[in-house]
């Protein structure tokens, strides 16, 4: 029978861990009776090493899922090797096709210290960066006409209809893009800024360059063909407005 004390310990640990990770995370605890959720979670664990081996030896009886505001997820699991602490694994997004993960190295999970504050340092210093990188690569594979970004460099790719699209890496970038009019497509994880109003689009790109420069993150415009437009650094003043144009209707 599942131990209530174990449930409370895991749930409490995950709550504290969520509050200590970089960015904004929330923790959701899945109880033993949440069997469908646990089966789905097991299928989406993005790991071929430590956590995969643990799941092969001991199926999930309960788990906590940490979810970031941009949809990134980690699963916190019990250890069954007699050691203190927990395991944490990246969770693959359910909306990407299987083909998106081909050639992408799994962001294999790690063992966490029994102290959630130390555990947060372990995640922030290792797993988080590997997960963000793998997630961006998978989304790029799913949308090959969108150039990939890095944690310190965002690429905005022109689309045929004049829109700009990006596959951002990390919560800082996603927050800045969303605050400046980019809209997330939850199916693909792509952020898009329409060209309905080209002047508004240009102002948004300028603000994004300014705001991300404050975090030492560069921004570049690029065409799907690979031709690079002038980089979007933080200029001294906004570019002069273009000649008036009628906003395009959707």
RORONU-940606 format. One record per residue (C-alpha): residue in three letters; residue number from 1; x, y, z. Coordinates in steps of 0.1 Angstrom, whole numbers, m for minus. Layout:
N
[ALA,NUM,[X,Y,Z]]
...
% end
This chain:
250
[UNK,1,[0,0,0]]
[UNK,2,[12,35,m8]]
[UNK,3,[25,54,22]]
[UNK,4,[7,86,30]]
[UNK,5,[39,101,44]]
[UNK,6,[57,94,12]]
[UNK,7,[30,113,m7]]
[UNK,8,[32,143,16]]
[UNK,9,[70,143,14]]
[UNK,10,[71,142,m24]]
[UNK,11,[43,168,m28]]
[UNK,12,[60,192,m3]]
[UNK,13,[94,188,m19]]
[UNK,14,[80,196,m53]]
[UNK,15,[62,226,m40]]
[UNK,16,[93,241,m26]]
[UNK,17,[114,231,m57]]
[UNK,18,[89,249,m80]]
[UNK,19,[93,281,m60]]
[UNK,20,[131,280,m61]]
[UNK,21,[136,273,m99]]
[UNK,22,[144,302,m122]]
[UNK,23,[112,316,m137]]
[UNK,24,[77,309,m127]]
[UNK,25,[66,273,m120]]
[UNK,26,[37,256,m104]]
[UNK,27,[35,221,m90]]
[UNK,28,[8,196,m95]]
[UNK,29,[7,164,m75]]
[UNK,30,[m7,132,m91]]
[UNK,31,[m20,107,m65]]
[UNK,32,[m19,69,m69]]
[UNK,33,[m56,69,m80]]
[UNK,34,[m48,93,m109]]
[UNK,35,[m38,62,m130]]
[UNK,36,[m45,77,m164]]
[UNK,37,[m24,108,m157]]
[UNK,38,[5,86,m144]]
[UNK,39,[4,64,m175]]
[UNK,40,[4,95,m197]]
[UNK,41,[33,110,m177]]
[UNK,42,[53,78,m180]]
[UNK,43,[49,78,m217]]
[UNK,44,[62,113,m220]]
[UNK,45,[92,111,m197]]
[UNK,46,[121,123,m219]]
[UNK,47,[149,101,m207]]
[UNK,48,[169,71,m218]]
[UNK,49,[192,69,m188]]
[UNK,50,[187,71,m150]]
[UNK,51,[150,78,m149]]
[UNK,52,[141,54,m177]]
[UNK,53,[159,26,m158]]
[UNK,54,[141,35,m126]]
[UNK,55,[107,34,m143]]
[UNK,56,[115,0,m159]]
[UNK,57,[121,m14,m124]]
[UNK,58,[93,4,m105]]
[UNK,59,[62,19,m123]]
[UNK,60,[49,52,m111]]
[UNK,61,[27,51,m81]]
[UNK,62,[26,89,m77]]
[UNK,63,[45,119,m90]]
[UNK,64,[46,157,m91]]
[UNK,65,[47,177,m123]]
[UNK,66,[63,211,m124]]
[UNK,67,[50,233,m152]]
[UNK,68,[66,266,m163]]
[UNK,69,[45,294,m177]]
[UNK,70,[57,286,m213]]
[UNK,71,[46,249,m209]]
[UNK,72,[79,233,m201]]
[UNK,73,[75,205,m176]]
[UNK,74,[95,183,m152]]
[UNK,75,[84,153,m133]]
[UNK,76,[96,147,m98]]
[UNK,77,[97,110,m88]]
[UNK,78,[106,88,m58]]
[UNK,79,[139,70,m57]]
[UNK,80,[137,32,m50]]
[UNK,81,[174,25,m46]]
[UNK,82,[175,31,m8]]
[UNK,83,[191,66,m12]]
[UNK,84,[177,99,0]]
[UNK,85,[163,124,m24]]
[UNK,86,[143,122,m56]]
[UNK,87,[146,119,m93]]
[UNK,88,[136,146,m118]]
[UNK,89,[131,142,m155]]
[UNK,90,[121,164,m184]]
[UNK,91,[86,158,m198]]
[UNK,92,[82,158,m236]]
[UNK,93,[54,181,m249]]
[UNK,94,[25,159,m261]]
[UNK,95,[16,181,m291]]
[UNK,96,[48,176,m311]]
[UNK,97,[48,148,m337]]
[UNK,98,[72,118,m331]]
[UNK,99,[93,130,m361]]
[UNK,100,[102,162,m341]]
[UNK,101,[123,142,m316]]
[UNK,102,[144,123,m342]]
[UNK,103,[180,133,m339]]
[UNK,104,[174,152,m307]]
[UNK,105,[195,141,m277]]
[UNK,106,[173,133,m247]]
[UNK,107,[177,157,m218]]
[UNK,108,[182,128,m194]]
[UNK,109,[171,134,m158]]
[UNK,110,[192,136,m127]]
[UNK,111,[191,126,m90]]
[UNK,112,[182,154,m66]]
[UNK,113,[195,160,m31]]
[UNK,114,[170,156,m3]]
[UNK,115,[171,194,2]]
[UNK,116,[148,211,m23]]
[UNK,117,[169,243,m22]]
[UNK,118,[200,224,m32]]
[UNK,119,[179,204,m57]]
[UNK,120,[168,237,m74]]
[UNK,121,[205,246,m78]]
[UNK,122,[212,212,m94]]
[UNK,123,[183,217,m119]]
[UNK,124,[192,253,m127]]
[UNK,125,[228,244,m132]]
[UNK,126,[224,214,m155]]
[UNK,127,[190,199,m165]]
[UNK,128,[172,231,m172]]
[UNK,129,[196,243,m199]]
[UNK,130,[197,209,m215]]
[UNK,131,[159,206,m216]]
[UNK,132,[155,241,m230]]
[UNK,133,[180,233,m257]]
[UNK,134,[164,200,m266]]
[UNK,135,[129,214,m266]]
[UNK,136,[140,242,m290]]
[UNK,137,[156,217,m313]]
[UNK,138,[125,195,m314]]
[UNK,139,[103,224,m322]]
[UNK,140,[127,235,m349]]
[UNK,141,[126,200,m364]]
[UNK,142,[88,202,m364]]
[UNK,143,[89,236,m382]]
[UNK,144,[121,235,m404]]
[UNK,145,[113,270,m419]]
[UNK,146,[118,286,m385]]
[UNK,147,[155,291,m376]]
[UNK,148,[165,278,m342]]
[UNK,149,[173,301,m313]]
[UNK,150,[197,297,m284]]
[UNK,151,[194,308,m248]]
[UNK,152,[215,339,m255]]
[UNK,153,[204,345,m291]]
[UNK,154,[169,348,m305]]
[UNK,155,[162,344,m342]]
[UNK,156,[130,360,m357]]
[UNK,157,[123,343,m390]]
[UNK,158,[103,362,m417]]
[UNK,159,[74,342,m431]]
[UNK,160,[58,344,m466]]
[UNK,161,[29,365,m453]]
[UNK,162,[53,390,m437]]
[UNK,163,[48,376,m402]]
[UNK,164,[77,369,m378]]
[UNK,165,[81,336,m361]]
[UNK,166,[104,323,m334]]
[UNK,167,[111,292,m314]]
[UNK,168,[124,308,m282]]
[UNK,169,[145,292,m255]]
[UNK,170,[138,300,m219]]
[UNK,171,[112,318,m200]]
[UNK,172,[128,353,m202]]
[UNK,173,[125,353,m240]]
[UNK,174,[90,339,m241]]
[UNK,175,[78,365,m217]]
[UNK,176,[93,393,m237]]
[UNK,177,[79,380,m270]]
[UNK,178,[44,376,m255]]
[UNK,179,[45,410,m239]]
[UNK,180,[52,425,m274]]
[UNK,181,[25,409,m293]]
[UNK,182,[39,374,m303]]
[UNK,183,[12,347,m300]]
[UNK,184,[20,312,m290]]
[UNK,185,[7,283,m311]]
[UNK,186,[3,256,m284]]
[UNK,187,[4,228,m310]]
[UNK,188,[39,237,m323]]
[UNK,189,[54,259,m296]]
[UNK,190,[60,286,m322]]
[UNK,191,[55,323,m314]]
[UNK,192,[43,345,m342]]
[UNK,193,[39,382,m347]]
[UNK,194,[16,391,m376]]
[UNK,195,[22,417,m403]]
[UNK,196,[m13,432,m401]]
[UNK,197,[3,465,m390]]
[UNK,198,[39,467,m403]]
[UNK,199,[47,498,m383]]
[UNK,200,[34,482,m351]]
[UNK,201,[55,451,m360]]
[UNK,202,[86,472,m364]]
[UNK,203,[81,489,m331]]
[UNK,204,[76,455,m314]]
[UNK,205,[108,442,m328]]
[UNK,206,[127,473,m316]]
[UNK,207,[112,469,m281]]
[UNK,208,[121,432,m280]]
[UNK,209,[157,441,m290]]
[UNK,210,[159,466,m262]]
[UNK,211,[144,444,m235]]
[UNK,212,[164,413,m243]]
[UNK,213,[196,433,m245]]
[UNK,214,[191,441,m209]]
[UNK,215,[195,403,m203]]
[UNK,216,[225,400,m226]]
[UNK,217,[204,382,m252]]
[UNK,218,[208,392,m288]]
[UNK,219,[181,392,m315]]
[UNK,220,[184,387,m352]]
[UNK,221,[160,388,m382]]
[UNK,222,[164,360,m407]]
[UNK,223,[148,348,m439]]
[UNK,224,[139,311,m443]]
[UNK,225,[164,309,m471]]
[UNK,226,[192,317,m446]]
[UNK,227,[198,353,m456]]
[UNK,228,[203,373,m425]]
[UNK,229,[188,407,m420]]
[UNK,230,[205,434,m399]]
[UNK,231,[208,422,m363]]
[UNK,232,[182,436,m339]]
[UNK,233,[205,451,m313]]
[UNK,234,[195,479,m290]]
[UNK,235,[199,511,m312]]
[UNK,236,[201,545,m297]]
[UNK,237,[167,555,m311]]
[UNK,238,[139,537,m329]]
[UNK,239,[142,536,m366]]
[UNK,240,[124,563,m386]]
[UNK,241,[89,553,m393]]
[UNK,242,[82,540,m428]]
[UNK,243,[59,557,m452]]
[UNK,244,[22,552,m441]]
[UNK,245,[7,520,m451]]
[UNK,246,[m27,506,m447]]
[UNK,247,[m29,479,m422]]
[UNK,248,[m35,445,m438]]
[UNK,249,[m67,427,m429]]
[UNK,250,[m65,391,m417]]
% end
